[in-house]
């Protein structure tokens, strides 16, 4: 371990700052009558040493590109982060601390990205922040590999505070395994080993040797046996910076230290300490009794870190100004797309392809054009169509835009969020649609943060076939459509798939899921609107020669079935319109005129067809309509046989129209 700094760490001013953090946590939780005071109190010394002596940041320019990232994975300890931001000079005044967890405040119960200045990602669901941090470290190394050959302008560290709960969650285990394999040396995790969870002591359910686990993951593991030993904490941080691997610092703390009766108890985890306990704790600290008291010395103690960060930022800006690719770097960090970026997308309007294959063709064209486009599959690259020949792989000894996530859907999607939140990277990740179950927590957080992550979900229905019901998604489209802010796109043929990629890349206000087939789809003939209308979510693909008496609405592979049914109905003198609706969300966002043009209220004879659960279709087909879907699990058989047996046929659609005509 490195030697401690020659500059004294443990000084009276240092403890003024540390104890200010503790007092703010106690008082804010007490005033809100809600929150988690114990962990912020225990981690205050480690937080102080990091933010005062190691974290490179500039409160006056909180989004400075080359700042260090700090992730509070144990988001329930949010008052530690809010206290650090306040003392360090960020625009988070004391009044916001007083309004902790209240309506309209900048200090919500768990940290929220883009809501509170200085918060790097939204945390709370345990383990997610850990996974985000792995993505941030990937992004840092990826962008550095793109630009540092012409001058070092990307060089920063990602720091994480994580709890027992974080390390119990499977997503953190997956992410840690990946980080060790990739040798993400600019990633340091401080594990708050306080032996306490909500239900009691951790040995109720958690007795493993965490350090040995991370050693097996090929991390550097350091131990600090006293959470109040500032010199030991400082030395551990210094050693972490020197490691050629990610580092775990196992920090033994005492929750709610130095509260006289609730320290080292689960009572201090998720409830206010109470007025009497706070008063006695302030006596132990020699602190005034009035709430939210912060001495001037505490602010002064943190000021040098801000000055150091400002100086680093100014030096970096000078280096960037002299960098030969400064304009490209700035454009990439801002997410600006190059002029004409979509002009070379392939024209696949006459090709019969599985939509996963069409997706691969589009992605192969986009990869060299979109700055920072990076991603890969959770061990299914060939099946997902994400194995493209562009750039290097991202591995232990190489850095390129093609990532192999391994069988780690949890970690993949959590890391994608970190990559997007870091900036400068446009991430995508792929797996089978049925395994979006593993991705759901991260997708939800991507939507909450409005991050432009792209998910490539293939094998989208019972068309998967012989793999059987374990691999045939039924309820997954309904699940994804239920996530606010996520746009799902289920294209009907190769031409729509290209447009789906165009829409996904252009969309920067939230995540997008591409829902793609395993099986080949015919190239569709469009009699009215073109495939380019996919960006509107729904459009008229086929209009009969005579005025339509009904409408068939379909998505994905079932659109071709709808067209066949329309042809048969035309022969029976019952003309129907066919609407392709690849995205409910985008269609619902259109103006009234477009929605009425596509689905006029006078056309009440409506049938929907989609090889998925029928849940939600009533909003488009009305009370008279018939929803053809599958509200039970499938079977193991060839996909064509399953479609026939379960009613995804032109005959079934024709019968449904007749039944309500």
Phi, psi and omega per residue, in radians:
X1 nan 2.500 3.128
X2 -1.093 2.719 3.064
X3 -1.311 2.581 3.099
X4 -1.051 2.792 3.117
X5 -1.072 2.574 3.056
X6 -1.195 -0.372 3.067
X7 -1.355 2.283 -3.131
X8 -1.018 2.329 3.122
X9 -1.687 -0.835 -3.087
X10 -1.538 1.660 -3.129
X11 -2.194 2.845 3.074
X12 -0.975 -0.665 3.132
X13 -1.163 -0.640 3.097
X14 -1.053 -0.769 -3.112
X15 -1.262 -0.451 3.009
X16 -1.106 -0.740 3.111
X17 -1.179 -0.794 -3.132
X18 -1.057 -0.830 -3.106
X19 -1.233 -0.463 3.009
X20 -1.092 -0.727 3.091
X21 -1.060 -0.734 -3.140
X22 -1.138 -0.764 -3.102
X23 -1.174 -0.748 3.114
X24 -1.043 -0.701 3.120
X25 -1.120 -0.807 3.132
X26 -1.073 -0.855 -3.028
X27 -1.214 -0.689 -3.121
X28 -1.151 -0.764 3.126
X29 -1.150 -0.688 3.134
X30 -1.126 -0.768 -3.127
X31 -1.149 -0.666 3.120
X32 -1.322 -0.319 -3.017
X33 0.981 0.621 -3.070
X34 -2.942 2.403 3.058
X35 2.366 -2.928 -2.994
X36 -2.279 1.645 -3.075
X37 -1.471 -0.490 -2.936
X38 -1.142 -0.791 -3.097
X39 -1.192 -0.752 3.051
X40 -1.018 -0.638 3.118
X41 -1.151 -0.742 -3.106
X42 -1.214 -0.627 -3.069
X43 -1.596 0.003 -3.123
X44 -0.980 -0.775 3.113
X45 -1.075 -0.777 -3.141
X46 -1.143 -0.664 3.096
X47 -1.136 -0.736 3.118
X48 -1.065 -0.872 -3.076
X49 -1.068 -0.708 -3.137
X50 -1.148 -0.917 -3.031
X51 -1.285 -0.516 -3.123
X52 -1.463 -0.610 -2.966
X53 -2.085 -0.231 -3.015
X54 -2.270 -0.762 -3.071
X55 -1.128 2.229 3.109
X56 -1.660 1.908 -3.074
X57 -2.714 2.795 -3.123
X58 -2.327 1.801 -3.098
X59 -1.004 -0.474 3.125
X60 -1.341 -0.336 3.114
X61 -2.354 1.252 -2.981
X62 -1.140 -0.336 3.138
X63 -1.791 0.266 3.060
X64 -0.878 2.228 -2.958
X65 -1.036 -0.731 -3.014
X66 -1.634 0.369 3.052
X67 -1.213 2.719 2.901
X68 -1.189 2.641 3.049
X69 -1.797 2.387 3.056
X70 -2.094 2.170 -3.120
X71 -2.064 2.087 3.042
X72 -1.604 1.531 -3.085
X73 -1.122 -0.606 3.046
X74 -1.430 1.285 -2.986
X75 -1.089 -0.328 3.083
X76 -1.098 -0.373 3.120
X77 -1.537 0.591 -3.003
X78 -1.006 -0.512 -3.120
X79 -1.133 -0.405 3.023
X80 -1.126 -0.820 -3.126
X81 -1.164 -0.758 3.141
X82 -1.113 -0.676 3.098
X83 -1.125 -0.740 3.125
X84 -1.132 -0.745 3.108
X85 -1.081 -0.760 -3.126
X86 -1.114 -0.874 -3.106
X87 -1.151 -0.519 -3.059
X88 -1.420 -0.131 3.069
X89 1.772 0.216 3.051
X90 -1.271 2.855 -3.120
X91 -1.348 1.183 3.107
X92 -2.420 1.426 -3.025
X93 -1.163 2.889 -3.089
X94 -1.046 -0.538 3.133
X95 -1.074 -0.592 3.088
X96 -1.207 -0.597 3.054
X97 -1.120 -0.716 3.108
X98 -1.082 -0.537 -3.101
X99 -1.641 0.426 3.136
X100 -0.863 2.215 3.075
X101 1.197 0.297 -3.109
X102 -1.809 2.833 -3.124
X103 -0.977 2.216 3.050
X104 1.371 0.034 -3.101
X105 -1.398 2.855 3.069
X106 -1.587 0.180 -3.107
X107 -2.211 1.213 3.121
X108 -1.177 2.960 -3.062
X109 -1.009 -0.624 3.047
X110 -2.211 2.554 -3.057
X111 -1.055 2.416 -3.116
X112 -2.183 2.153 3.127
X113 -1.112 2.391 3.140
X114 1.245 0.000 3.079
X115 -1.728 -0.768 -3.119
X116 -1.999 2.233 -3.131
X117 -1.002 2.359 3.096
X118 1.564 -0.130 3.114
X119 -1.521 2.141 -3.007
X120 -1.539 -0.364 3.113
X121 -2.857 2.731 3.119
X122 -1.416 2.134 -3.130
X123 -2.210 2.899 -3.085
X124 2.703 -1.091 2.997
X125 -1.066 2.044 -2.928
X126 -1.120 2.483 -3.121
X127 1.594 -0.424 -3.100
X128 -1.157 -0.760 3.127
X129 -1.065 -0.662 3.072
X130 -1.010 -0.853 3.131
X131 -1.119 -0.680 3.072
X132 -1.013 -0.751 -3.095
X133 -1.109 -0.643 3.061
X134 -1.068 -0.722 3.084
X135 -1.108 -0.666 3.105
X136 -1.115 -0.714 3.116
X137 -1.160 -0.649 3.052
X138 -1.084 -0.795 -3.118
X139 -1.078 -0.758 -3.138
X140 -1.018 -0.831 -3.099
X141 -1.198 -0.629 -3.131
X142 -1.144 -0.824 -3.123
X143 -1.206 -0.639 3.078
X144 -1.037 -0.701 -3.134
X145 -1.159 -0.442 3.137
X146 -1.372 -0.551 -2.933
X147 -2.138 -0.401 -2.966
X148 -1.277 -0.255 3.085
X149 -1.106 -0.419 3.138
X150 -1.756 0.194 -3.102
X151 2.346 2.245 -3.021
X152 -1.260 1.803 3.106
X153 -2.100 -0.047 3.099
X154 -2.206 1.889 -3.100
X155 -2.834 1.501 3.126
X156 -2.486 2.901 -3.001
X157 -1.968 2.652 3.030
X158 -1.980 2.173 -3.109
X159 -2.002 2.450 -3.091
X160 -2.318 2.381 2.889
X161 -1.850 2.199 -3.086
X162 -2.323 2.658 -3.073
X163 -1.887 3.069 3.019
X164 -0.955 -0.741 -3.125
X165 -1.073 -0.700 3.084
X166 -1.011 -0.764 -3.039
X167 -1.416 -0.204 2.993
X168 -1.408 -0.524 -3.101
X169 -1.194 2.432 -3.088
X170 -1.101 -0.544 -3.110
X171 -1.073 -0.641 3.123
X172 -1.205 -0.637 3.110
X173 -1.110 -0.782 3.101
X174 -1.064 -0.801 -3.097
X175 -1.143 -0.679 3.134
X176 -1.149 -0.708 3.099
X177 -1.059 -0.774 3.133
X178 -1.135 -0.782 -3.105
X179 -1.079 -0.697 3.104
X180 -1.134 -0.741 3.111
X181 -1.066 -0.719 -3.086
X182 -1.415 -0.127 -3.124
X183 0.975 0.952 -3.140
X184 -1.382 1.460 -2.972
X185 -1.237 -0.280 -3.132
X186 -1.693 0.504 3.107
X187 -2.130 2.162 3.091
X188 -2.241 2.235 3.111
X189 -1.989 2.192 3.022
X190 -1.682 2.008 -3.137
X191 -1.621 1.983 3.137
X192 -1.355 1.598 -3.059
X193 -1.533 1.336 -3.063
X194 -1.775 -0.012 3.032
X195 1.151 0.294 -3.072
X196 -2.241 2.361 2.933
X197 -2.201 -3.125 -3.095
X198 -1.061 -0.708 -3.072
X199 -1.349 -0.264 -3.113
X200 2.610 -2.602 3.138
X201 -1.296 2.610 -3.035
X202 -1.098 -0.419 -3.097
X203 -1.211 -0.029 2.950
X204 -1.079 -0.534 -3.047
X205 -2.586 -0.001 -2.939
X206 -2.531 1.744 -3.089
X207 -2.211 0.179 -3.110
X208 -1.218 2.844 3.016
X209 -1.578 1.711 -3.061
X210 -1.076 -0.708 -3.136
X211 -1.036 -0.735 3.122
X212 -1.165 -0.626 3.096
X213 -1.055 -0.788 -3.115
X214 -1.278 -0.493 2.997
X215 -1.075 -0.721 3.092
X216 -1.136 -0.512 3.066
X217 -1.318 -0.041 -3.120
X218 1.273 0.664 2.974
X219 -1.684 2.714 2.854
X220 -1.351 2.266 -3.109
X221 -2.082 2.154 3.117
X222 -2.068 2.658 -3.130
X223 -2.162 2.304 2.971
X224 -2.132 2.060 -2.937
X225 -1.558 -0.089 3.140
X226 -2.433 1.975 -3.100
X227 -1.144 -0.141 3.087
X228 -1.790 0.037 -3.119
X229 -1.513 1.606 -3.037
X230 -1.107 -0.665 -3.135
X231 -1.138 -0.712 3.131
X232 -1.178 -0.672 3.100
X233 -1.117 -0.780 3.122
X234 -1.036 -0.763 -3.140
X235 -1.131 -0.647 3.123
X236 -1.150 -0.727 3.097
X237 -1.070 -0.721 -3.140
X238 -1.132 -0.707 3.107
X239 -1.132 -0.667 -3.141
X240 -1.052 -0.690 3.136
X241 -1.136 -0.442 -3.091
X242 -1.570 -0.181 -3.047
X243 -1.275 2.605 3.057
X244 -1.675 0.226 3.117
X245 -2.398 2.912 2.992
X246 -1.106 2.685 -3.041
X247 -2.138 2.358 2.968
X248 -1.932 2.159 3.044
X249 -1.806 1.940 3.110
X250 -1.470 1.871 -3.023
X251 -1.900 1.975 -3.140
X252 -1.438 1.994 3.136
X253 -2.113 2.981 3.040
X254 -2.099 2.039 -3.081
X255 -1.049 2.410 3.101
X256 1.143 0.293 3.074
X257 -1.040 2.283 0.158
X258 -1.917 0.655 3.141
X259 -0.992 2.350 -2.939
X260 -1.198 -0.641 -3.074
X261 -2.032 -0.341 -3.074
X262 -1.824 -0.091 3.064
X263 -1.097 2.511 3.116
X264 1.111 0.525 3.082
X265 -2.308 2.705 3.114
X266 -1.216 -0.298 3.102
X267 -1.067 -0.459 -3.099
X268 -1.516 -0.038 -3.047
X269 -1.299 -0.984 -2.976
X270 -2.246 0.563 3.129
X271 -2.618 2.683 3.084
X272 -0.994 2.633 3.127
X273 -1.289 -0.462 -3.073
X274 1.707 2.617 -3.048
X275 -1.026 -0.762 -3.092
X276 -1.136 -0.779 -3.125
X277 -1.134 -0.677 3.116
X278 -1.135 -0.749 3.135
X279 -1.061 -0.759 3.138
X280 -1.193 -0.620 3.108
X281 -1.142 -0.712 3.116
X282 -1.147 -0.581 3.059
X283 -1.103 -0.759 3.116
X284 -1.057 -0.668 -3.124
X285 -1.415 -0.157 -3.052
X286 1.187 0.709 -2.985
X287 -1.898 2.540 3.036
X288 -1.025 2.646 -3.067
X289 -1.401 -0.323 -3.068
X290 -1.185 2.441 -3.075
X291 -1.122 2.595 3.022
X292 1.066 0.529 3.093
X293 -1.352 2.177 3.062
X294 -2.236 2.030 -3.121
X295 -1.235 2.683 3.133
X296 -1.033 -0.549 -3.125
X297 -1.079 -0.539 -3.127
X298 -1.190 -0.750 3.092
X299 -1.128 -0.748 -3.126
X300 -1.100 -0.618 -3.119
X301 -1.138 -0.578 -3.113
X302 -1.502 -0.236 -3.058
X303 -1.055 -0.692 3.141
X304 -1.026 -0.547 3.109
X305 -1.137 -0.710 3.101
X306 -1.123 -0.721 3.131
X307 -1.145 -0.709 3.107
X308 -1.099 -0.731 3.121
X309 -1.145 -0.708 3.122
X310 -1.106 -0.698 3.112
X311 -1.127 -0.749 3.109
X312 -1.082 -0.714 3.136
X313 -1.108 -0.758 -3.130
X314 -1.105 -0.724 3.105
X315 -1.114 -0.687 3.123
X316 -1.135 -0.721 3.137
X317 -1.096 -0.628 3.070
X318 -1.129 -0.750 3.135
X319 -1.127 -0.706 3.140
X320 -1.146 -0.671 -3.132
X321 -1.070 -0.499 -3.127
X322 -1.636 -0.074 -3.075
X323 -1.309 2.326 -3.071
X324 -1.160 -0.318 -3.125
X325 -2.043 0.556 -3.082
X326 -1.042 -0.742 -3.104
X327 -1.125 -0.734 3.118
X328 -1.133 -0.678 3.125
X329 -1.095 -0.829 -3.134
X330 -1.095 -0.713 -3.138
X331 -1.117 -0.727 3.140
X332 -1.133 -0.738 -3.135
X333 -1.157 -0.531 -3.133
X334 -1.452 -0.207 -3.105
X335 1.429 0.226 3.141
X336 -1.179 2.274 3.115
X337 -1.492 2.505 3.121
X338 -1.124 2.625 3.066
X339 -1.015 2.361 3.097
X340 1.181 0.404 -3.048
X341 -1.016 -0.500 -3.077
X342 -1.771 0.125 -3.026
X343 -1.256 -0.371 -3.104
X344 -1.828 0.192 3.053
X345 -1.042 2.473 -3.020
X346 -1.220 2.597 3.020
X347 -1.614 1.848 -3.093
X348 -1.949 0.386 -3.020
X349 -1.131 -0.331 -3.130
X350 -1.946 0.207 -3.072
X351 -1.857 2.345 3.065
X352 -1.640 1.888 -3.070
X353 -2.459 2.670 2.862
X354 -1.086 2.521 -3.104
X355 -1.147 -0.427 3.044
X356 -1.159 -0.591 3.113
X357 -1.268 -0.695 3.070
X358 -1.109 -0.672 3.093
X359 -1.046 -0.731 3.134
X360 -1.082 -0.695 3.127
X361 -1.134 -0.712 3.120
X362 -1.180 -0.768 -3.124
X363 -1.093 -0.682 -3.135
X364 -1.094 -0.541 3.094
X365 -1.363 -0.680 -3.069
X366 -1.274 -0.596 -3.013
X367 -0.958 -0.764 3.130
X368 -1.328 -0.209 -2.992
X369 -1.752 -0.692 -3.053
X370 -1.494 1.969 -3.133
X371 -1.070 2.252 3.066
X372 1.462 0.015 3.106
X373 -1.159 2.100 -3.042
X374 -2.643 2.526 3.103
X375 2.893 -2.877 -3.109
X376 2.998 -2.859 -2.988
X377 -2.032 2.752 3.044
X378 -1.477 1.224 3.056
X379 1.212 0.380 -3.116
X380 -2.324 0.558 -3.013
X381 -0.974 -0.752 3.130
X382 -1.152 -0.703 3.140
X383 -1.265 -0.627 -3.091
X384 -1.452 -0.204 -3.105
X385 1.303 0.471 3.116
X386 -1.875 0.046 3.037
X387 -1.403 1.594 -3.126
X388 -1.967 2.704 -3.098
X389 -1.665 1.432 3.103
X390 -2.656 2.126 3.061
X391 1.218 3.127 3.139
X392 -1.443 2.877 2.944
X393 -1.371 2.774 3.044
X394 -1.688 1.883 -3.082
X395 -2.424 -3.006 -3.122
X396 -1.036 -0.578 -3.055
X397 -2.158 0.293 3.117
X398 -2.592 2.697 -3.119
X399 -2.386 1.921 3.108
X400 -2.604 3.120 -2.998
X401 -1.426 -0.060 -3.109
X402 -1.741 1.950 -3.082
X403 -1.818 2.412 2.999
X404 -1.899 1.895 -3.037
X405 -1.445 -0.230 -2.997
X406 1.214 -3.040 -3.122
X407 -1.424 1.259 -3.028
X408 -2.484 1.125 -3.100
X409 -1.073 -0.690 3.115
X410 -0.975 -0.971 -3.066
X411 -1.153 -0.674 -3.141
X412 -0.966 -0.904 -3.039
X413 -1.258 -0.585 3.053
X414 -1.141 -0.719 3.126
X415 -1.177 -0.634 3.088
X416 -1.005 -0.711 3.101
X417 -1.087 -0.740 3.119
X418 -1.128 -0.683 3.105
X419 -1.091 -0.768 -3.138
X420 -1.189 -0.741 -3.141
X421 -1.156 -0.566 3.094
X422 -1.059 -0.711 -3.096
X423 1.662 2.636 3.097
X424 1.521 -0.082 3.134
X425 -2.250 2.379 3.033
X426 -1.895 1.701 -2.954
X427 -1.590 2.597 2.991
X428 -2.396 2.658 3.110
X429 -2.483 2.624 -3.008
X430 -2.346 2.557 2.985
X431 -2.888 -3.075 3.036
X432 -1.280 2.600 -3.128
X433 -1.007 -0.646 -3.106
X434 -1.075 -0.464 -3.130
X435 -1.542 0.088 2.970
X436 -1.091 -0.296 3.003
X437 -0.939 -0.735 -3.136
X438 -1.228 -0.393 -3.058
X439 -1.619 -0.245 -2.960
X440 -0.884 -0.850 -3.105
X441 -1.009 -0.706 -3.127
X442 -1.276 -0.638 3.093
X443 -1.086 -0.736 3.125
X444 -1.041 -0.762 -3.135
X445 -1.225 -0.611 3.048
X446 -1.058 -0.687 3.112
X447 -1.194 -0.730 3.116
X448 -1.063 -0.673 -3.127
X449 -1.533 -0.109 -3.111
X450 1.031 0.785 -3.127
X451 -1.565 2.375 -3.079
X452 -1.441 0.998 3.084
X453 -1.430 2.518 3.098
X454 -2.001 2.233 3.091
X455 -1.899 2.304 3.085
X456 -1.897 1.762 -3.109
X457 -1.883 1.967 -3.098
X458 -1.889 3.120 -3.116
X459 0.998 1.100 -2.779
X460 -1.568 0.063 -3.049
X461 -2.825 -2.953 3.031
X462 -1.103 -0.179 3.038
X463 -1.078 -0.215 3.007
X464 -0.987 -0.626 2.991
X465 1.428 -2.089 -2.878
X466 -1.112 -0.367 3.114
X467 -1.110 -0.340 2.995
X468 1.501 -3.069 -2.983
X469 -1.108 -0.408 3.112
X470 -1.141 -0.443 -3.083
X471 -1.958 0.076 -3.107
X472 -1.785 1.900 -3.119
X473 -1.214 2.324 3.116
X474 -2.060 -1.001 -3.048
X475 -1.619 0.017 -2.937
X476 -1.258 -0.635 3.073
X477 -1.095 -0.729 3.116
X478 -1.102 -0.685 3.119
X479 -1.096 -0.827 -3.120
X480 -1.159 -0.706 3.129
X481 -1.143 -0.358 3.126
X482 -1.429 -0.074 -3.123
X483 -1.547 1.994 3.137
X484 -1.055 2.294 3.070
X485 1.638 -0.232 3.083
X486 -1.550 2.352 3.032
X487 -1.844 2.160 3.056
X488 -1.772 2.459 -3.140
X489 -2.288 1.985 3.104
X490 -2.000 1.564 -3.038
X491 -1.242 2.658 -3.029
X492 -1.612 -0.344 3.132
X493 -2.793 -3.038 -3.074
X494 -1.104 -0.694 -3.129
X495 -1.095 -0.772 3.101
X496 -1.144 -0.556 -3.132
X497 -1.135 -0.724 3.069
X498 -1.059 -0.762 3.117
X499 -1.143 -0.545 3.104
X500 -1.115 -0.720 3.082
X501 -1.161 -0.703 3.108
X502 -1.031 -0.766 -3.133
X503 -1.168 -0.729 -3.105
X504 -1.140 -0.750 -3.134
X505 -1.169 -0.700 -3.104
X506 -1.242 -0.362 -3.062
X507 -1.489 2.087 -3.062
X508 -2.107 0.138 -3.053
X509 -1.879 0.246 3.118
X510 2.920 3.060 -3.088
X511 -1.402 2.747 -3.126
X512 -2.336 2.369 3.110
X513 -1.991 2.155 3.048
X514 -1.645 2.164 -3.070
X515 -1.908 1.929 -2.881
X516 -2.180 2.687 -3.063
X517 -1.547 2.717 2.909
X518 -1.418 -0.719 -2.979
X519 -1.495 2.746 3.136
X520 -1.178 2.486 3.100
X521 -2.041 2.467 3.086
X522 -1.241 2.648 3.007
X523 -1.269 2.179 -3.023
X524 -1.536 2.538 3.035
X525 -1.656 2.187 -3.092
X526 -1.863 2.157 -3.104
X527 -1.670 -0.233 -3.078
X528 -2.217 -1.676 -3.101
X529 -1.395 2.651 3.117
X530 -1.524 2.965 -3.122
X531 -1.076 -0.368 3.110
X532 -1.081 -0.324 3.110
X533 -1.328 -0.010 3.069
X534 -0.918 -0.609 -3.109
X535 -1.094 -0.260 3.073
X536 -1.551 -0.075 3.073
X537 1.580 -0.670 3.115
X538 -2.665 2.506 -3.101
X539 -2.709 2.878 3.130
X540 -1.433 1.936 3.136
X541 -1.536 -0.645 -3.131
X542 -2.382 2.245 3.064
X543 -2.094 2.198 -3.116
X544 -1.197 2.867 -3.136
X545 -1.129 -0.610 3.086
X546 -1.739 2.903 3.136
X547 -1.014 2.273 -3.080
X548 -1.186 2.487 3.070
X549 -1.811 -0.128 3.120
X550 -2.792 3.081 -3.135
X551 -2.481 2.407 3.027
X552 -1.932 2.189 -3.138
X553 -1.933 2.293 -3.106
X554 -2.550 2.886 3.048
X555 -2.312 2.745 2.979
X556 0.964 -2.419 -3.053
X557 -1.103 -0.341 -3.089
X558 -1.413 -0.163 3.105
X559 -1.117 -0.681 3.111
X560 -1.143 -0.586 3.064
X561 -1.135 -0.733 3.115
X562 -1.068 -0.711 3.132
X563 -1.117 -0.723 3.097
X564 -1.097 -0.729 3.115
X565 -1.094 -0.701 3.126
X566 -1.090 -0.682 3.114
X567 -1.096 -0.735 -3.134
X568 -1.187 -0.703 -3.139
X569 -1.166 -0.592 3.088
X570 -1.090 -0.651 3.090
X571 -1.184 -0.292 3.102
X572 -1.791 0.265 3.118
X573 1.064 0.629 3.037
X574 -2.227 1.463 -3.064
X575 -1.214 2.367 3.105
X576 -2.305 2.630 3.026
X577 -1.542 2.561 3.011
X578 -2.018 2.168 3.115
X579 -1.935 2.182 2.968
X580 -1.553 2.168 -3.114
X581 -2.176 1.304 -3.091
X582 -1.143 -0.401 -3.104
X583 -2.470 1.935 3.040
X584 -1.050 -0.732 -3.031
X585 -1.119 -0.784 -3.133
X586 -1.211 -0.635 3.116
X587 -1.152 -0.749 3.140
X588 -1.109 -0.432 -3.120
X589 -1.459 -0.131 -3.127
X590 -1.289 2.825 3.113
X591 -1.222 2.872 -3.069
X592 -1.014 -0.674 -3.082
X593 -1.079 -0.768 -3.133
X594 -1.166 -0.780 -3.111
X595 -1.101 -0.678 3.121
X596 -1.275 -0.524 3.083
X597 -1.118 -0.775 -3.078
X598 -1.339 -0.775 -3.108
X599 -2.207 1.307 -3.120
X600 -1.139 2.502 -3.104
X601 -1.083 -0.354 3.126
X602 -1.270 -0.367 3.112
X603 -1.570 1.503 -3.082
X604 -1.628 -0.203 3.061
X605 -1.467 1.743 -3.017
X606 -2.310 2.410 3.048
X607 -2.289 2.322 3.021
X608 -1.873 2.603 3.075
X609 -2.425 2.118 3.138
X610 -2.712 2.286 -3.107
X611 -1.390 1.112 -3.129
X612 -2.809 3.123 3.126
X613 -1.028 2.518 -3.114
X614 -1.409 -0.065 -3.094
X615 -0.943 2.183 3.072
X616 1.707 -0.284 -3.068
X617 -1.216 -0.339 -3.098
X618 -1.016 -0.515 -3.120
X619 -1.147 -0.372 -3.109
X620 -1.801 -0.467 -3.067
X621 -1.822 -0.197 3.112
X622 1.321 3.136 -3.067
X623 -1.213 -0.499 -3.123
X624 -1.435 -0.311 -2.991
X625 -1.250 2.880 3.085
X626 -2.050 2.226 3.089
X627 -1.797 1.993 3.064
X628 -1.629 2.062 -3.116
X629 -2.758 -2.752 3.138
X630 -2.420 1.925 -3.099
X631 -1.874 0.554 3.069
X632 -2.628 3.010 -3.126
X633 -1.394 2.786 -3.086
X634 -1.512 -2.741 3.120
X635 -2.479 2.941 3.082
X636 -1.532 1.973 3.140
X637 -3.028 2.878 3.063
X638 -0.995 2.538 -3.058
X639 -1.001 -0.693 -3.123
X640 -1.074 -0.679 3.135
X641 -1.184 -0.687 3.140
X642 -1.126 -0.732 3.113
X643 -1.062 -0.685 3.130
X644 -1.198 -0.816 -3.063
X645 -1.166 -0.578 -3.050
X646 -1.728 0.178 2.938
X647 1.542 0.327 3.105
X648 -1.647 1.147 -3.048
X649 -2.330 2.726 3.078
X650 -1.021 -0.669 -3.132
X651 -1.047 -0.751 -3.121
X652 -1.150 -0.670 3.120
X653 -1.158 -0.756 3.116
X654 -1.042 -0.773 3.132
X655 -1.093 -0.656 -3.137
X656 -1.151 -0.723 3.102
X657 -1.095 -0.804 3.140
X658 -1.028 -0.642 -3.041
X659 -1.162 -0.349 -3.095
X660 -2.111 0.001 -3.103
X661 -1.199 nan nan
